[in-house]
Amino acid sequence: MRTYTQKQKNILSTLGGNIRLARLRRKLSLRSVAERAGIAISTLENIENGSPSVSLGNYLQVLSVLRLDEDLLLIAGKDPLGREIQDLRLTTRKRAPKEKKSTSVIDHVIDKGNTEDPEFK
């Protein structure tokens, strides 16, 4: 069994409470939201209680019924810590790298087209 920190439990509890509040604001019953989401009433109760055992897909189904599904797109959208880490790793070059010359066998042969035997470097 997986254990969760108190902070993680609080986040899930707050999320569940927000979902419950959204359902009540719309004057929808547990049964009607569960039916529309295609889940059991007990699963919806678990979502509203912030249970970590409920899949993200079920959360998405409920949020879709409440027309809040696009709120999921806000998660990690800003990501200030990730951007700071990314910026620290970026290096800017002052000029483009030099091109390497090819050392192929064919590059050593020059055919000017006016002799039968090519000239070698």
C-alpha positions as a printed Julia matrix, in Angstrom:
121×3 Matrix{Float64}:
   0.0    0.0     0.0
   1.31   3.42   -0.94
   1.67   6.06    1.74
   1.01   9.75    1.16
   2.36  12.78    2.96
  -0.01  14.99    4.91
   0.49  17.7     2.31
  -0.55  15.32   -0.49
  -3.62  14.22    1.49
  -4.57  17.87    2.04
  -4.24  18.61   -1.68
  -6.51  15.69   -2.6
  -8.98  16.66    0.12
  -9.1   20.23   -1.16
  -9.55  19.01   -4.74
 -12.38  16.72   -3.67
 -14.02  19.53   -1.73
 -13.78  21.82   -4.75
 -15.4   19.17   -6.94
 -18.2   18.68   -4.4
 -18.74  22.45   -4.22
 -18.88  22.69   -8.04
 -21.46  19.88   -8.11
 -23.59  21.55   -5.45
 -23.4   24.95   -7.15
 -24.86  23.3   -10.24
 -27.56  21.67   -8.08
 -26.6   18.2    -9.32
 -27.06  15.05   -7.26
 -24.38  12.45   -6.66
 -26.43  10.0    -8.71
 -26.82  12.24  -11.76
 -23.11  13.18  -11.9
 -22.03   9.58  -11.38
 -24.37   8.37  -14.14
 -23.21  11.05  -16.58
 -19.56  10.3   -15.76
 -20.11   6.56  -16.13
 -18.85   5.75  -12.62
 -20.36   4.35   -9.45
 -21.76   6.69   -6.82
 -19.19   5.3    -4.37
 -16.4    6.32   -6.75
 -17.79   9.85   -6.91
 -17.99   9.9    -3.11
 -14.33   8.82   -2.99
 -13.41  11.63   -5.39
 -15.24  14.19   -3.28
 -13.5   12.84   -0.16
 -10.1   13.15   -1.84
  -9.3    9.45   -1.99
  -5.92   8.79   -3.66
  -7.1    5.41   -4.93
  -9.36   6.93   -7.61
  -7.81   7.1   -11.08
  -7.11  10.37  -12.81
  -9.41   9.2   -15.61
 -12.35   9.12  -13.2
 -11.49  12.6   -11.97
 -11.44  13.72  -15.62
 -14.85  12.17  -16.27
 -16.38  14.02  -13.32
 -14.68  17.29  -14.25
 -16.02  16.9   -17.8
 -19.57  16.48  -16.51
 -19.08  19.67  -14.46
 -17.48  21.38  -17.49
 -14.26  21.9   -15.58
 -12.1   19.45  -17.54
  -9.96  22.16  -19.12
  -8.81  23.15  -15.63
  -6.52  20.11  -15.8
  -4.54  21.92  -18.48
  -3.51  24.5   -15.88
  -1.55  21.89  -13.92
   2.2   22.47  -14.33
   1.52  25.12  -16.95
   3.64  27.82  -15.35
   6.24  25.58  -13.65
   8.53  28.34  -12.31
  10.99  25.88  -10.74
  11.3   23.85  -13.94
  11.86  26.97  -16.01
  14.54  28.19  -13.61
  16.35  24.86  -13.84
  16.07  24.93  -17.62
  17.42  28.48  -17.81
  20.43  27.59  -15.64
  21.4   24.84  -18.05
  21.14  26.94  -21.19
  24.4   28.08  -22.71
  24.69  30.62  -25.48
  27.43  30.35  -28.07
  29.17  33.45  -29.28
  29.59  32.05  -32.79
  28.68  28.96  -34.73
  31.01  25.96  -34.52
  33.54  25.51  -37.32
  32.71  23.01  -40.0
  34.95  19.97  -40.23
  36.5   19.23  -43.6
  35.78  15.84  -45.02
  38.74  13.5   -45.39
  37.12  11.12  -47.82
  39.27   9.33  -50.42
  37.22  10.94  -53.18
  38.02  14.45  -51.87
  41.7   13.86  -52.74
  40.99  13.43  -56.43
  40.58  16.48  -58.65
  39.28  16.0   -62.17
  39.45  19.18  -64.19
  37.78  17.45  -67.11
  40.57  18.17  -69.65
  42.75  15.1   -69.05
  42.18  11.41  -69.09
  44.11  10.93  -65.86
  42.83  12.82  -62.81
  45.32  14.83  -60.8
  45.96  13.81  -57.18
  46.65  16.28  -54.38
